[in-house]
Amino acid sequence: MVVPALIAWGYNEPDLVGHLRSMGICIFIGLPVWVFTRKNRSLNSKDGFAIVTLAWILVALAGALPFYLSGAIPNFTDAWFESMSGVTTTGASIIGNPQTLPNLPNGIESLPHGILYWRSFIQWIGGMGIIVFTIAILPLLGVGGVQLFKAEVPGPVADKIRPRVKETAKILWMVYVGLTAVEAILLSISGMSGFDAICHAFTTMPTGGFSTQNASIAAYGNPAIQYIIILFMFIAGVNFTLHFRSLTGNLKFCLKDPEFLAYLGIIVMATLFIFLNVASAQGEWTHDNFLASLFNSVSILTTTGYGSADYEIWPYFSQYLILILMFIGGMGGSTGGGMKVARIILLVKYAATETRRMLHSRAIIPIRIGDRYIGEDVVRNTLGFFLFYMSIFGLTALVLTTLNLDFESAIGAAASAIGNIGPGLGEFGPTDNYALLHPIGKWMLTFCMLLGRLEIFTIMVLFSRTFWK
């Protein structure tokens, strides 16, 4: 909170007091907690899951303070929604409607610079996980990290780069920080202001999607900026262990990785189909339509949620493809949300294997992805995750329809929240916001954001009786 306070002071803007108050509250509460819990101790799995969940909730609460205390978002429910959307890298916003926030007549562009920076920064912190950040950067806590790393790293398999969790986390963050810096420099060279370049780099690498402009990336009207952001959204959606292997000269391993090839193939096919559909419907086979198809395909698949065009005016075929991309998400081990490409591959392989078993009932047919044989425990975990994911999505959409939302808007909001995407469909499309959603709906969606960010099981185990025995 020091940096946004300095920014507020430098721009002589009124949010300075809010940042200082927020900082004081966090120090007042956090310092005693740190003092009494700083001793080294081992953690079991139960401790890991509980601490991860509690940490995310507390970080979201801390993140809401500057919004609320600065007066930028005077309603706590809205401040909580904005903060949870930030730390879970969802990118859904309640800012932009003068009816609910008359103090912000120009929406996001009316926010003070310190608050704009804070919105971006909490997404950047949330990107690789606040617990991994703590293990890598804040070893003063002295808490063993194996269980926390297992609970926090997104995806079906935590592919260790180094045997020690602390070393792994440091490597991941070195890659993360380096890519963020490179993107900020490239965006600045391409025409963005330095401030906007930093903010957008902070929200691209975590696949967050918060922007400093009401119209998101479309506001710049600069193809070079869009291509740079496409590149870094693509990179952010890739398993970070592959980035490390690439940087150490093992590029062939990445190019042979089945999940990476599927991820790349999905982007190519989605872009192609959407471009053909949109261009033929509009009769305009232009570069603008191609760029919009590519940008929004990558943005939604990686769950970044930036907007360069209003896909709600596209034909229904393209909108349906956008909805499918919302469920798929990025690669396992990336900062993206969704179900992850690895799980989709495994589900398809499982369906194909079960079909073959029906024809050859006595045959033993293992499931293999690339050169790796998949164990029964991973298959069960994936099937359980899929069941939970779709059940939570369906239940959330059902409840949202009771809040006077139409079917399309309810489905879009539910898919967007649990997939950590941001924009949805209907009333919550890429040019809309969540300002007018009923408070019950906002609290429900923030819970879905948390579930999606922590891969569902991390939180669901807390509701199990055996967890508390």
Secondary structure, 3 states (H helix, E strand, C coil): CHHHHHHHHHCCCCCHHHHHHHHHHHHHHHHHHHHHCCCCECCCHHHHHHHHHHHHHHHHHHHHHHHHHCCCCCCHHHHHHHHHHHHCCCCCCCCCCCCCCCCCCCHHHHCCHHHHHHHHHHHHHHHHCHHHHHHHHCHHHCECCHHHHHHHCCCCCCCCCCCCHHHHHHHHHHHHHHHHHHHHHHHHHCCCCHHHHHHHHHHHCCCCCCCCCCCHHHHCCCHHHHHHHHHHHHHHCCCHHHHHHHHCCCHHHHHHCHHHHHHHHHHHHHHHHHHHHHHHHHCCCCHHHHHHHHHHHHHHHCCCCCCCCCHHHCCHHHHHHHHHHHHHCCCCCCCCCCCCHHHHHHHHHHHHHHHHHHHCCCCCCCEEECCEEECHHHHHHHHHHHHHHHHHHHHHHHHHHCCCCCHHHHHHHHHHHHCCCCCCCHHHCCCCCCCCCCHHHHHHHHHHHHHHHCCCHHHHHHHCHHHHC
